[in-house]
Each structure stands twice: as structure tokens, then as C-alpha cells.
Amino acid sequence: MRRRSMLTVLFAMLFVLFGLGGSALGAQAPRATLTVVAAADLRGVFDDLKAAFEARHPETALQVVFGASGSTTAQIQQGAPYDVFLSADSGFPEQLQKAGLVTAEGPFPYALGSLTLWVRKDLNLDPARDGLKVLLAPAIRKIATANPQTAPYGRAGEAALRSAGLLDTVRPRLVFADNIAQAAQYLQTGAAEAGLISYSQAAHPALGGTGVLWRVPAEAYPPLRQAGVILKRTPYPEQAKAFKAFLTGPEGQAILARHGFGKP
């Protein structure tokens, strides 16, 4: 009798596990992990994008890596196993398209970046009045920006300084970071008193409370038309397409707008 009771319990457990209760293996199947390599100016916004996308698509987990768009392009050309690339410009995605490394849809625009001057608040300077000329103040000894060779925001900052006739004058005080997020870290740690970074970085709580922000006029630098691509080597093309649709759709665009990005 005792043996029969034990068998009954065992069969009941198996019935729940694989029968009416559904397949245990199916219930525990891991989510697809989509690896997105993103421009460093998206660091402050990606947590919100990730949470909203995963809520809509619980079968997919987003994993993000940040870096300068130029360096990332070189990594992809060398075989880095990314699924989606979100650049801070459109030029690098177009390079990858010409190399045959992206899907047939090609680059897709997702945002318009905004170059912003950040100046330490306790210096009592007024960039809204003086514009980029505020960088001539003796109190500003170091100016952080991204490397113009690898980062679109670095090129934009250099162009803006040249447009204002200041590049040669302030060049000795420029401190080049690998990417725009590292430039923001220089400002946060006090390694520089001013910086040309993205609005999303400048307005982040880590910097917004300690600095004065001034958006550089758009006509002073080439437009930062940010574009992305789905890489041909991805094993998750459907999930990548779903992320692209989310990012370029109303919900993704609203999140980007809250963080200071313009419509592409």
C-alpha cells in the first residue's frame, strides 16, 4: 500500500511537471540575449530603453556595451560578436554597409544628437551670455572632449571651436577622452573645468547639478544624425528587428526625447 501511494505521488508530480503544468524545460528556457553596442552618449538613456523594451518583449534580454563609434566600427570589422550597433553618426554604419557586414535594410536613423558645453557652476561663468568664448576664461585650465578621430561628438566639438575661431587658442587645454562618456567622467571627477559633450551626458544627475549647460548652436557643427544597423552575423535577426522597431517607434522615441535627443 505504501509503495502504491509513493507511485501515485510520483506520477502526479510528473503529470504536473510535463502535463497540465506545462513543460518544465520550456518554462525554464533561457531568453535570447541581444547584444547592442552603443555610442557612449546613450549611456544615460539606455537603462530606460532596456526596461521598456524588455517589458514589451520578455522573451528577449538586452545586453549593452558602450564605446566610441569609430573604435566600435573597427571591432565589428575584426569580427566582434555584436548583434546591433547604434552609432553617434551615420558615417560609421554606412562604412559597415559598404563592407557587407549589415542586413539588407541597411542603416536606420534613430536620433539627432546635441553638442553641449558644460562649465563648472562654482566658476561663476555665463556660457549663455558668452557662448564658447567662455572657454577663454583663465579659470578654465582643462577642457574635456572626445577624440575627434574616433568619436563623432569629438569631431563636432572640434568643428564648433573652429567655427568660433577658438580652436588654435584653446587646443593646449583640450583633454581628449576615448569617448564622450569618459569625457563626462573627467568633468565629474574634476579633471577638467569645462567640456564639450552630449546633452544627455551634461544633463545627467551626475553632472547636471554641478555645472552650467549651454547647447551649442546646431549650425556650428555638422549634424549628429545618429544611426544604427543590424549586423548580418547576428543569430537573433527577429529580436534585432523588434528592437529596431521599438527604438524608432513612439515609445523609444519618447524615451530618447526625455533625455534630450531630437527626432532623426
Buried (B, 14 or more C-beta within 10 A) or exposed (E): EEEEEEEEEEEEEEEEBEEEEEEEEEEEEEEBEBBBBBBBBBBBBBEBBBEBBBEBBEEBBBEBEBBBBBBBBBBBEEEBEBBBBBBBBBBBBBBBBEEEBBBEEEBBBBBBBBBBBBBBEEBEBEBEEBBBEBBEBEEBEBBBBBBBEBBBBBBBBBBBBEBBEBBEEBEEBBBBBBBBBBBBBBBBEEBBBBBBBBBBBBBBEBBBEBBBBBBBEBEBBBEBBBBBBBBBBBEBBEBBBBBBEBBBEEBBBEBBEEBBBBEB
